[in-house]
Amino acid sequence: MMEQDVLWIVPALIALALGGCAGNALPPPNSVQTRFDPRVRAVQLLVSEREPIMQAELVRADGAPVQVGSVTLVSRPHVYYNPPPFVGVGVGGFGCGFGSAALPPGEPAPMCVSEQSDQYVASVSIPVPEDYARRWTEYRVRLWIGNRWLAVAAPPPATG
């Protein structure tokens, strides 16, 4: 194999590795993603907001609550740091260690921010009533976020 033929393999492997992680990515800030899950007959939401999600409910068009949902916190505001690079020197042999020292000596290197978020991310599941498949347009989801209500359109039932 020629060197030029091998050069495309490294970027392809990197793209595959990064693509595998994309499925676990958090939603965009200040967003609500909704879907209907027919296996559990529930409306599923993934909510990303600056304030915590306190309550979720399915309501009729007249505003009357029909079902209360369960809210599970997925992530809270955070800053993750990577430790600074560290180089160690050690002396040892056949089970005897004589010590190690960090190079270079002096002030520690600053920590590097690897991920930062100012969002609360929550997963919400709300069971639906029997008539949801026929009358889903008459429902909406109401979320209590921080100190305010947020109304979101109910997702269509799965077809198939």
N, C-alpha and C positions, 0 to 999 in steps of 0.2 A: 504494500500500500504506500502510495506517495505521501509526502508530508502535506501537500496541498489538500489531499483527500481527507486527512485526519483533522485539519483545522476547523472544519465545520462541526465536528463531533462535540467539542467542548461547549460552544454556545447552545447546541441542541440539548445537551445534558443539563445545563443550567436552566434553560427554559422549562424543561420537564420537571425539574425539582421545584422551581418556583410555582409552576402551574398546579402541582399537587397540594401546595399550601393554600392556594386561593380559595378552596372550598371551606376553609375554616376562618376566613376573614370576617371581621366584624362589619356590620352594615355601615353605610355612610352616616356621618353625623346628622342629627335632627331629622331622622327619617322613620317611617313605619312601613314595614313590608308585611303584606297579608297574603294568606292562601287558605284554601279549604282542604283539610285532610280527610278523605272519605274513609280511611281505615279506622280512625277513631271518632269519626263524625264530629269534628271540631274545627273551629276557626283558629288558625295558628298565626301569631304575629311575632315579628322581631322588631323591637322598638329601641331606637337610639335617641336619647334626649339629654339635655344638660341637667335636668332634675330627675329624681327617681320616680319610677312608675309605681303608684301606690295601689291602684285598683283598675280592673278591666271588666267590662260587662257588655253583653249583647243586648241592644234595646230595639224596641219596635219603632215605627215611624212616629208614633205619638210620644215617644220618649220614655215609655214604661220599660223598666228593666225586665229582661226575660231570663237571662242566665248570667251568673257571675263566673269570671274566669280565674284561673290560677296564674300568678305572676312569679317567675323565677328569675332572679338576678343572675346575669351572665358575666357582666363586667362592670366595674365602677371606675370613676376617674382615677387615673394612675400615671406614673412615670416609671418605666423600667430602665435600668441602667445596665450596661455591659461593664464588667470590671476592666481596669486598664491592662494593657499588655504586661506580662510578667515573664522575666527570664530568670531561671534559677540555675545555680551551680551546685552540684553535690559531689561528694566523694564517698565512695562505698565499695564494698566488695565482699562477697561471700558472707552476707549477713551482718556486716559491720558498717554502720553509717557514721560518718564523721561530721555531718552538718551540711548546711546549705546557706547561701546568701543571695539576696536579690541584686541584680545588676540593672541599671546603674544605681548606686546608693544616692540618697538625698530625698527630696520632696516626692511624695507619691504622685503618679500621673493622674490627671482628672478623669472622672468617670465619663463614659460616653452614653448619651441617651439612645436607647435602642427602640423605644416605643413610648408614645405619649398620647393620652386621650383625656378630654374633659367631659366625656359622655358616660351616662349610665345606660347599659344595654340590658334589656330584659326580654325573655321569651314568655309569650302569653299563649295559653290554650283555653278556649271557651267552647264547651259542648253546645251543640245546636239542637233546637227543637225539631220534632218530626216534620213539620211543614217547611223547613228551611229550603229544601231543594225547589219547591214550587214558589215560595214567596221571599226568596233571599233579597230581592230589591227593596223589600219593606223593612229590612233590618239595617242597623249600623252598629259599629263598635264604638264604645265610649271609654276613654282612658282618663284616669285621674293621675296627672303628672305634676309633681310639685304641689302647687296651689291652684291649678286650673284644670278644666275639662278639655279634652281634645276628642272631636268626633271624626271617625274614619269610616269610609264606605265598607260594607261587608263584602267579602270576596265571593265570586260566583261559585256554585257547587261544581265539583269535578264532573265532567261528562265522560261517558265511555262506557 
